[in-house]
Amino acid sequence: MAEFECRLKRYRQLKDLTQEQLAAQVGVRRETIMRLEKAQYNPSLKLAIDISRAVEAPIEELFIFD
């Protein structure tokens, strides 16, 4: 799996969303959001797009791949 930096937490907090709220919006468990924020989980393209739309930030700002 490629190494990446995840800026999701910052954008999620700017939208005043909890991990649970964001997870419900994009159809995953809170643990998935937690793992994404810790860069322990590589999101699918669909999930990355859904999250990008939910926090209103470009994918390339949320997930930075080496």
LOLOLO-776191 format. One record per atom (N, C-alpha, C, O): residue number from 1; residue in three letters; atom name; x, y, z. Coordinates in steps of 0.2 Angstrom, whole numbers, plus 5000, padded with zeros to 4 digits. Example, Ala and Ser with C-alpha at 12.3 -4.5 7.8 and 13.67 -1.06 7.14 Angstrom:
BEGIN
n;res;atom;px;py;pz
1;ALA;N;5066;4972;5039 .
1;ALA;CA;5062;4978;5039 .
1;ALA;C;5066;4984;5039 .
1;ALA;O;5071;4983;5042 .
2;SER;N;5064;4989;5035 .
2;SER;CA;5068;4995;5036 .
2;SER;C;5064;5000;5039 .
2;SER;O;5067;5006;5040 .
% end
This chain:
BEGIN
n;res;atom;px;py;pz
1;MET;N;5004;4994;5000 .
1;MET;CA;5000;5000;5000 .
1;MET;C;5004;5006;5000 .
1;MET;O;5009;5006;5004 .
2;ALA;N;5003;5011;4996 .
2;ALA;CA;5006;5017;4996 .
2;ALA;C;5006;5021;5002 .
2;ALA;O;5001;5021;5005 .
3;GLU;N;5011;5025;5004 .
3;GLU;CA;5011;5029;5010 .
3;GLU;C;5007;5035;5008 .
3;GLU;O;5008;5038;5002 .
4;PHE;N;5003;5038;5012 .
4;PHE;CA;5000;5044;5011 .
4;PHE;C;4999;5048;5017 .
4;PHE;O;4999;5046;5023 .
5;GLU;N;4998;5055;5016 .
5;GLU;CA;4996;5059;5022 .
5;GLU;C;4988;5061;5021 .
5;GLU;O;4986;5061;5015 .
6;CYS;N;4985;5061;5026 .
6;CYS;CA;4978;5062;5026 .
6;CYS;C;4976;5068;5030 .
6;CYS;O;4978;5069;5036 .
7;ARG;N;4973;5073;5027 .
7;ARG;CA;4971;5079;5030 .
7;ARG;C;4963;5080;5032 .
7;ARG;O;4961;5085;5033 .
8;LEU;N;4960;5074;5032 .
8;LEU;CA;4953;5073;5033 .
8;LEU;C;4951;5076;5039 .
8;LEU;O;4946;5080;5040 .
9;LYS;N;4955;5075;5045 .
9;LYS;CA;4952;5077;5051 .
9;LYS;C;4952;5085;5051 .
9;LYS;O;4947;5088;5054 .
10;ARG;N;4956;5089;5048 .
10;ARG;CA;4956;5096;5048 .
10;ARG;C;4950;5098;5045 .
10;ARG;O;4946;5103;5047 .
11;TYR;N;4949;5095;5039 .
11;TYR;CA;4943;5097;5035 .
11;TYR;C;4936;5095;5038 .
11;TYR;O;4931;5099;5038 .
12;ARG;N;4936;5090;5041 .
12;ARG;CA;4930;5087;5045 .
12;ARG;C;4929;5092;5051 .
12;ARG;O;4923;5094;5052 .
13;GLN;N;4934;5094;5054 .
13;GLN;CA;4933;5099;5060 .
13;GLN;C;4930;5106;5057 .
13;GLN;O;4926;5109;5061 .
14;LEU;N;4933;5108;5052 .
14;LEU;CA;4931;5114;5049 .
14;LEU;C;4923;5114;5047 .
14;LEU;O;4920;5119;5048 .
15;LYS;N;4921;5108;5045 .
15;LYS;CA;4913;5108;5044 .
15;LYS;C;4909;5106;5050 .
15;LYS;O;4903;5105;5050 .
16;ASP;N;4913;5106;5056 .
16;ASP;CA;4910;5104;5062 .
16;ASP;C;4906;5098;5062 .
16;ASP;O;4900;5097;5065 .
17;LEU;N;4909;5093;5060 .
17;LEU;CA;4907;5086;5059 .
17;LEU;C;4911;5081;5064 .
17;LEU;O;4917;5082;5064 .
18;THR;N;4907;5077;5067 .
18;THR;CA;4911;5072;5071 .
18;THR;C;4912;5066;5066 .
18;THR;O;4910;5066;5061 .
19;GLN;N;4917;5062;5069 .
19;GLN;CA;4918;5056;5065 .
19;GLN;C;4912;5052;5063 .
19;GLN;O;4911;5049;5058 .
20;GLU;N;4908;5051;5068 .
20;GLU;CA;4901;5047;5067 .
20;GLU;C;4897;5051;5062 .
20;GLU;O;4894;5047;5058 .
21;GLN;N;4896;5057;5062 .
21;GLN;CA;4892;5061;5058 .
21;GLN;C;4894;5060;5050 .
21;GLN;O;4891;5059;5046 .
22;LEU;N;4901;5061;5050 .
22;LEU;CA;4904;5060;5043 .
22;LEU;C;4903;5053;5040 .
22;LEU;O;4901;5052;5035 .
23;ALA;N;4904;5048;5045 .
23;ALA;CA;4903;5041;5043 .
23;ALA;C;4896;5040;5041 .
23;ALA;O;4895;5036;5036 .
24;ALA;N;4891;5042;5044 .
24;ALA;CA;4884;5041;5042 .
24;ALA;C;4883;5044;5035 .
24;ALA;O;4879;5041;5031 .
25;GLN;N;4886;5050;5034 .
25;GLN;CA;4885;5054;5028 .
25;GLN;C;4888;5050;5022 .
25;GLN;O;4885;5050;5016 .
26;VAL;N;4893;5046;5023 .
26;VAL;CA;4897;5043;5017 .
26;VAL;C;4895;5035;5017 .
26;VAL;O;4898;5032;5013 .
27;GLY;N;4892;5033;5022 .
27;GLY;CA;4890;5026;5022 .
27;GLY;C;4895;5021;5025 .
27;GLY;O;4896;5015;5022 .
28;VAL;N;4899;5023;5029 .
28;VAL;CA;4904;5019;5032 .
28;VAL;C;4904;5019;5040 .
28;VAL;O;4900;5023;5043 .
29;ARG;N;4908;5015;5043 .
29;ARG;CA;4908;5015;5051 .
29;ARG;C;4913;5020;5053 .
29;ARG;O;4917;5022;5049 .
30;ARG;N;4912;5023;5059 .
30;ARG;CA;4916;5028;5062 .
30;ARG;C;4923;5025;5062 .
30;ARG;O;4928;5029;5061 .
31;GLU;N;4924;5019;5063 .
31;GLU;CA;4931;5016;5063 .
31;GLU;C;4935;5017;5057 .
31;GLU;O;4941;5018;5057 .
32;THR;N;4931;5017;5051 .
32;THR;CA;4934;5018;5045 .
32;THR;C;4937;5026;5044 .
32;THR;O;4942;5027;5042 .
33;ILE;N;4933;5030;5047 .
33;ILE;CA;4935;5037;5047 .
33;ILE;C;4941;5038;5051 .
33;ILE;O;4946;5042;5050 .
34;MET;N;4941;5035;5057 .
34;MET;CA;4946;5035;5062 .
34;MET;C;4953;5033;5058 .
34;MET;O;4958;5036;5059 .
35;ARG;N;4952;5027;5055 .
35;ARG;CA;4958;5024;5052 .
35;ARG;C;4961;5028;5046 .
35;ARG;O;4967;5029;5045 .
36;LEU;N;4956;5031;5042 .
36;LEU;CA;4958;5036;5037 .
36;LEU;C;4962;5042;5040 .
36;LEU;O;4967;5044;5037 .
37;GLU;N;4959;5045;5045 .
37;GLU;CA;4962;5051;5048 .
37;GLU;C;4969;5049;5051 .
37;GLU;O;4974;5054;5051 .
38;LYS;N;4971;5043;5053 .
38;LYS;CA;4977;5041;5055 .
38;LYS;C;4982;5038;5049 .
38;LYS;O;4987;5036;5050 .
39;ALA;N;4979;5039;5043 .
39;ALA;CA;4982;5036;5037 .
39;ALA;C;4984;5029;5038 .
39;ALA;O;4989;5026;5036 .
40;GLN;N;4979;5025;5041 .
40;GLN;CA;4980;5018;5041 .
40;GLN;C;4976;5014;5036 .
40;GLN;O;4976;5008;5036 .
41;TYR;N;4972;5018;5032 .
41;TYR;CA;4967;5014;5028 .
41;TYR;C;4967;5018;5021 .
41;TYR;O;4967;5024;5021 .
42;ASN;N;4968;5015;5016 .
42;ASN;CA;4968;5018;5009 .
42;ASN;C;4961;5018;5006 .
42;ASN;O;4959;5012;5005 .
43;PRO;N;4958;5024;5005 .
43;PRO;CA;4951;5024;5003 .
43;PRO;C;4950;5022;4996 .
43;PRO;O;4955;5023;4992 .
44;SER;N;4945;5019;4995 .
44;SER;CA;4943;5017;4988 .
44;SER;C;4942;5024;4984 .
44;SER;O;4941;5029;4988 .
45;LEU;N;4941;5024;4978 .
45;LEU;CA;4940;5031;4974 .
45;LEU;C;4933;5033;4976 .
45;LEU;O;4932;5039;4977 .
46;LYS;N;4928;5029;4976 .
46;LYS;CA;4921;5031;4978 .
46;LYS;C;4921;5034;4985 .
46;LYS;O;4918;5039;4986 .
47;LEU;N;4924;5031;4990 .
47;LEU;CA;4924;5033;4996 .
47;LEU;C;4928;5040;4997 .
47;LEU;O;4925;5045;5000 .
48;ALA;N;4933;5041;4993 .
48;ALA;CA;4937;5047;4993 .
48;ALA;C;4932;5053;4990 .
48;ALA;O;4932;5058;4992 .
49;ILE;N;4929;5051;4985 .
49;ILE;CA;4924;5056;4981 .
49;ILE;C;4919;5058;4986 .
49;ILE;O;4917;5064;4987 .
50;ASP;N;4916;5053;4989 .
50;ASP;CA;4910;5054;4994 .
50;ASP;C;4913;5059;5000 .
50;ASP;O;4909;5063;5002 .
51;ILE;N;4918;5057;5003 .
51;ILE;CA;4921;5061;5008 .
51;ILE;C;4923;5068;5006 .
51;ILE;O;4921;5073;5009 .
52;SER;N;4926;5069;5000 .
52;SER;CA;4927;5075;4997 .
52;SER;C;4921;5080;4996 .
52;SER;O;4921;5085;4998 .
53;ARG;N;4916;5077;4994 .
53;ARG;CA;4909;5080;4993 .
53;ARG;C;4906;5082;5000 .
53;ARG;O;4904;5088;5001 .
54;ALA;N;4907;5078;5005 .
54;ALA;CA;4904;5079;5012 .
54;ALA;C;4908;5085;5015 .
54;ALA;O;4904;5089;5019 .
55;VAL;N;4914;5085;5014 .
55;VAL;CA;4918;5090;5018 .
55;VAL;C;4919;5096;5013 .
55;VAL;O;4923;5101;5015 .
56;GLU;N;4917;5096;5007 .
56;GLU;CA;4918;5101;5002 .
56;GLU;C;4925;5103;5001 .
56;GLU;O;4927;5109;5002 .
57;ALA;N;4929;5098;5000 .
57;ALA;CA;4936;5099;4999 .
57;ALA;C;4939;5095;4993 .
57;ALA;O;4936;5089;4993 .
58;PRO;N;4943;5097;4989 .
58;PRO;CA;4946;5093;4983 .
58;PRO;C;4949;5087;4986 .
58;PRO;O;4953;5087;4991 .
59;ILE;N;4949;5081;4983 .
59;ILE;CA;4952;5075;4985 .
59;ILE;C;4959;5076;4986 .
59;ILE;O;4962;5073;4991 .
60;GLU;N;4962;5079;4981 .
60;GLU;CA;4970;5080;4982 .
60;GLU;C;4972;5085;4988 .
60;GLU;O;4978;5085;4989 .
61;GLU;N;4967;5088;4991 .
61;GLU;CA;4969;5092;4997 .
61;GLU;C;4968;5087;5003 .
61;GLU;O;4971;5088;5008 .
62;LEU;N;4964;5082;5003 .
62;LEU;CA;4962;5077;5008 .
62;LEU;C;4967;5072;5009 .
62;LEU;O;4969;5070;5014 .
63;PHE;N;4969;5069;5003 .
63;PHE;CA;4973;5063;5003 .
63;PHE;C;4979;5064;4999 .
63;PHE;O;4979;5065;4992 .
64;ILE;N;4985;5065;5002 .
64;ILE;CA;4992;5066;4998 .
64;ILE;C;4996;5060;4998 .
64;ILE;O;4998;5058;5003 .
65;PHE;N;4996;5057;4992 .
65;PHE;CA;5000;5051;4991 .
65;PHE;C;5007;5053;4988 .
65;PHE;O;5008;5057;4984 .
66;ASP;N;5012;5049;4991 .
66;ASP;CA;5019;5049;4989 .
66;ASP;C;5020;5047;4982 .
66;ASP;O;5025;5047;4979 .
% end
